[in-house]
Amino acid sequence: MQARQSDRVRTRATGSCKTARGMQWEIQVDDLSQGGCRVDDPRHGLELGSFVKVLIAETGPHDAEVAWRQGDRVGMEFLKPLPQQVFKLLSTEQWSAARDEFNRAGSTLPMRRVV
């Protein structure tokens, strides 16, 4: 079994998940790390290996891959880890501050060009 790359925290964050086919629904994030999250998927709409866009407490979208499924539980791995400060704010349930930090951090990312 592979060792976990980052610490997970329990959370009550809500959000949404959107598949490449455009299906979107609300989710409850059970636990979160900088590298991924776990959600319940009782509809079994998330297929192993599929890529999705995840919104967590108004941050995102975060691109993720469905890494594992165990019954109704699904683990998603973010393609790009959450920024440290955004993760810290989400883990302490400071939703508005996390959203503001995510938006601020996104606006300072380097760009190749503006079209």
C-alpha atoms as one frame of an Amber mdcrd trajectory, in Angstrom:
protein
   0.000   0.000   0.000   1.255   3.453  -0.909   1.988   5.938   1.883  -0.151
   9.065   1.958   1.774  12.068   0.628   0.032  14.728   2.709  -1.975  14.948
   5.906  -5.750  14.714   5.671  -8.204  16.639   7.806 -11.870  15.964   8.421
 -14.096  18.675   7.015 -17.705  19.654   6.523 -17.022  21.526   3.290 -19.621
  21.371   0.565 -19.155  21.929  -3.111 -19.849  20.430  -6.486 -18.327  18.000
  -8.912 -18.515  18.200 -12.697 -17.565  15.372 -15.049 -16.061  15.746 -18.511
 -19.508  14.839 -19.890 -21.010  17.880 -18.188 -22.863  16.075 -15.390 -22.713
  18.161 -12.217 -23.977  17.592  -8.677 -23.475  18.785  -5.124 -20.944  16.998
  -2.918 -20.000  16.813   0.740 -16.231  16.636   1.208 -15.495  14.190   4.042
 -11.774  14.762   4.270  -9.250  16.934   2.523  -5.511  17.202   1.959  -3.419
  19.408  -0.271  -3.277  16.495  -2.697  -6.881  15.313  -2.779 -10.191  14.691
  -1.084 -12.740  12.017  -0.282 -16.430  12.312  -1.109 -19.479  10.081  -1.067
 -20.841   9.109  -4.480 -24.000   7.049  -3.876 -25.089   7.565  -7.513 -21.831
   5.975  -8.740 -21.407   8.796 -11.255 -17.634   8.949 -10.736 -15.714   6.304
 -12.627 -12.258   5.194 -11.588  -9.658   7.082 -13.636 -12.060   9.775 -14.827
 -11.156  13.448 -14.662 -13.447  15.932 -12.922 -13.607  19.544 -11.839 -14.281
  20.007  -8.141 -15.446  23.131  -6.346 -14.821  23.085  -2.600 -16.357  25.797
  -0.416 -16.388  28.204  -3.372 -12.729  27.559  -4.237 -11.815  26.117  -7.567
 -12.391  24.584  -9.915  -9.763  22.053  -8.909  -8.930  19.501 -11.610  -8.835
  16.006 -10.151  -8.700  12.349 -11.097 -10.829   9.685  -9.439  -8.057   7.638
  -7.824 -10.045   4.996  -5.931 -13.530   3.806  -5.096 -14.643   1.773  -2.118
 -18.395   1.238  -2.224 -19.973   4.706  -2.231 -16.749   6.434  -1.168 -14.464
   7.967  -3.760 -10.971   9.390  -3.439  -9.898  12.132  -5.799  -6.332  13.251
  -6.431  -5.856  16.889  -7.415  -3.759  17.316 -10.544  -2.212  20.367  -8.880
  -1.973  20.469  -5.063  -4.040  23.042  -3.204  -1.995  26.118  -2.300  -0.757
  25.786   1.303  -2.665  28.827   2.609  -5.914  27.803   0.873  -5.642  24.329
   2.399  -4.959  25.808   5.839  -8.060  28.028   5.612 -10.252  25.204   4.291
  -9.032  22.870   7.037 -10.073  25.385   9.703 -13.433  25.931   7.954 -12.744
  29.563   7.086 -14.685  29.264   3.825 -14.831  32.945   2.802 -11.165  33.528
   3.570 -10.236  30.378   1.601 -12.244  31.611  -1.397 -10.597  35.044  -1.226
  -7.121  33.512  -0.908  -7.761  31.122  -3.804  -8.894  34.012  -6.013  -5.912
  36.127  -4.946  -3.429  33.293  -5.496  -4.939  32.540  -8.908  -4.524  36.135
 -10.024  -0.796  36.061  -9.224   0.014  32.889 -11.152   2.444  33.386 -14.020
   0.879  33.542 -17.479   2.411  32.897 -20.863   0.203  35.457 -22.574  -3.132
  37.159 -22.399  -5.467  36.606 -25.352
